[in-house]
Amino acid sequence: MAVSPPDRRLSALAGAGRLARVTRARREAEPSPEGPHSDPALVVPLRKPSGAPIVSPRLVIRARIIAEALFSTREGPPPAARLDWLASETEDFLARSGWRTRLVVGLALFAVWMLAPLLVFRFTSLRRMSVPERAHALQRLEDTFGAPVLAVKAMLCVLYYEHPDAARGVGFDSSCMLDADRVHLRVES
């Protein structure tokens, strides 16, 4: 029996030790009662026909480690499940974006990865730093250079706030703030 490409991707992903509960196509085809994107299940990132990842696993790991510090609050970092979801979404986003985008994001992540610890006089990787130290290093890098951190933050924020729990955490209730019938614009001539 021939294996279809999505099933091949699922088996390759499961073989890599990751849990993929639902594919993006299935999630969009069978929306939950709360809306088409309310299920924050892990997606199966786009893969090569052989099942190999398009995006470097190292790039995804760097993005996840940076996101852990970027989205931490006084209560601590976000839940591991949400960070896993973000890593999967990041991989899928970059796989669908094209090689130029992967190159630019990869270079920005590499610059952040290498420069942030140096600006706080730590001669180690971001991975080995505690979450508060990472957050401080990222803030210092953003204050000093800005551009690489801004590129990474922009991409991660767009993806992170697609998660229903993160959106609710900032007060988004998935509806418009103003009713269209109540909005009247005055036109002056």
Secondary structure as GFF3:
##gff-version 3
##sequence-region A 1 189
A	DSSP	alpha_helix	5	15	.	.	.	ID=ss1
A	DSSP	alpha_helix	24	29	.	.	.	ID=ss2
A	DSSP	alpha_helix	57	70	.	.	.	ID=ss3
A	DSSP	alpha_helix	80	97	.	.	.	ID=ss4
A	DSSP	alpha_helix	99	119	.	.	.	ID=ss5
A	DSSP	three_ten_helix	126	128	.	.	.	ID=ss6
A	DSSP	alpha_helix	131	144	.	.	.	ID=ss7
A	DSSP	alpha_helix	147	160	.	.	.	ID=ss8
A	DSSP	alpha_helix	164	169	.	.	.	ID=ss9
A	DSSP	three_ten_helix	180	182	.	.	.	ID=ss10
###
